[in-house]
Amino acid sequence: MAHTQNNNPLLTSFQLGPLTLPNRVVMAPLTRMRASMPGNVPQPLNAEYYRQRATAGLIIAEATPVSPMGYGYYATPGIHTKEQAKGWLPVTQAVHDTGGRIFLQLWHVGRQSHPDLLPGNAQPVAPSALSSGSFAVTAEGVKEHPLPRALETAEIPAIVEEFRIGSQLALEAGFDGVEIHGANGYLLEQFTCDGSNIRNDQYGGSLENRLRFPLEVTKAVASVWGADRVGYRMSPSGMFGGMEESNRLRTFSTLATELNKLNICYLHIVEPRVMGNEDLEEPNTDLTSGKFRPYFNQAIISAGGHDRASGIQWLENNECDLVAYGRHYISNPDLVERFAQNVALTPYDRETFYGGDHRGYTDYPFLNQED
Ligand SMILES: Cc1cc2nc3c(=O)[nH]c(=O)nc-3n(C[C@H](O)[C@H](O)[C@H](O)COP(=O)(O)O)c2cc1C
């Protein structure tokens, strides 16, 4: 069946907690490494970029560290200083002025870091002293992640507190809600999975213990925002950042069940056909978003490898409630309008994904500019 503007499910509204989204097209969180340095503060160029994309049903702004120890990439914006919160204000204002809604993705990279990016050239921290085997992006380019230091039990509450304070600053910065970054091999997922967490205190060992830190973070964030403005991103099939997990279905369905009990407004699931920012030739598991429906009653966002047709199909099959687009949103600021008109998308340029200036950032064309 051809989908016109009137029967395209991507273009139907959706009630997400207290927010009415005009459509089901979500802008996925996208690290673009274009904050002002030093200080990791958002700048006017970032406000322009998000303003251009404000017709999305929901924008999830790029991963944003809540801690000076949470950085893994140069020039990413943070949310642990007042100056950063002030820098985000024009971003949220620009999106709201254009009729949009914007969440902030709260981040701590854990072991996926490098001393160059950390205060006093500190050693990165993680649940256990196990290397990711992967790379950080520093001011001098790509550098291998060193072996992290295992966090002391007594240090963990302070990181939970950093998530709470980051949530408070995000509130002051005018966001509509926050997404907890529990995906892609970063700190929360490092605690969650048994390949990266071999602790023997209350934060490791049993599944219940491995989920303790992610759930403590979620409760702390919800204490600021109210659960109905908090989402959680997970990658049940994730291998990015050297992730390993011996029982993915059990681990992530239990996480989904526990998050469901906390009544957060959505679960954002990265599909098995992508890894980080790339497509896989073959999906590495069968853990698609629809598999988590039985465990989670609120909204499910599916991300990874979607185009217009797959978004429509997945909504019609009730695999998910909302569809997130990453790479297509980089190169198509008016993605919703393009889906409405069913016209070709502008291809993205990988060269300008990370860092640089307005080129490959705010200069992708809108439909009416191409005539
Ligand atoms: C340039 C780039 C930056 C990304 N940054 C983030 C990020 O900050 N947080 C996150 O959870 N995922 C990030 N991702 C993953 C995307 O959110 C998304 O899951 C992935 O691109 C697959 O979706 P797509 O096929 O629609 O691009 C990034 C991907 C790309 C291409």
The ligand as an ORCA input file, in Angstrom:
! r2SCAN-3c Opt
* xyz 0 1
  C      28.032     10.427     14.064
  C      27.322      9.510     15.031
  C      27.322      9.827     16.372
  C      26.633      9.020     17.285
  N      26.560      9.409     18.599
  C      25.771      8.736     19.458
  C      25.552      9.221     20.773
  O      26.026     10.301     21.166
  N      24.780      8.462     21.603
  C      24.224      7.292     21.202
  O      23.531      6.633     21.988
  N      24.389      6.827     19.947
  C      25.121      7.534     19.071
  N      25.237      7.106     17.764
  C      24.414      5.974     17.321
  C      23.090      6.492     16.734
  O      22.283      7.098     17.732
  C      22.284      5.360     16.074
  O      21.965      4.369     17.031
  C      23.054      4.736     14.915
  O      23.579      5.728     14.053
  C      22.175      3.783     14.114
  O      21.068      4.473     13.596
  P      20.995      4.911     12.032
  O      21.118      3.647     11.249
  O      19.654      5.570     11.884
  O      22.138      5.847     11.782
  C      25.957      7.867     16.843
  C      25.985      7.547     15.482
  C      26.641      8.354     14.569
  C      26.584      8.025     13.108
*
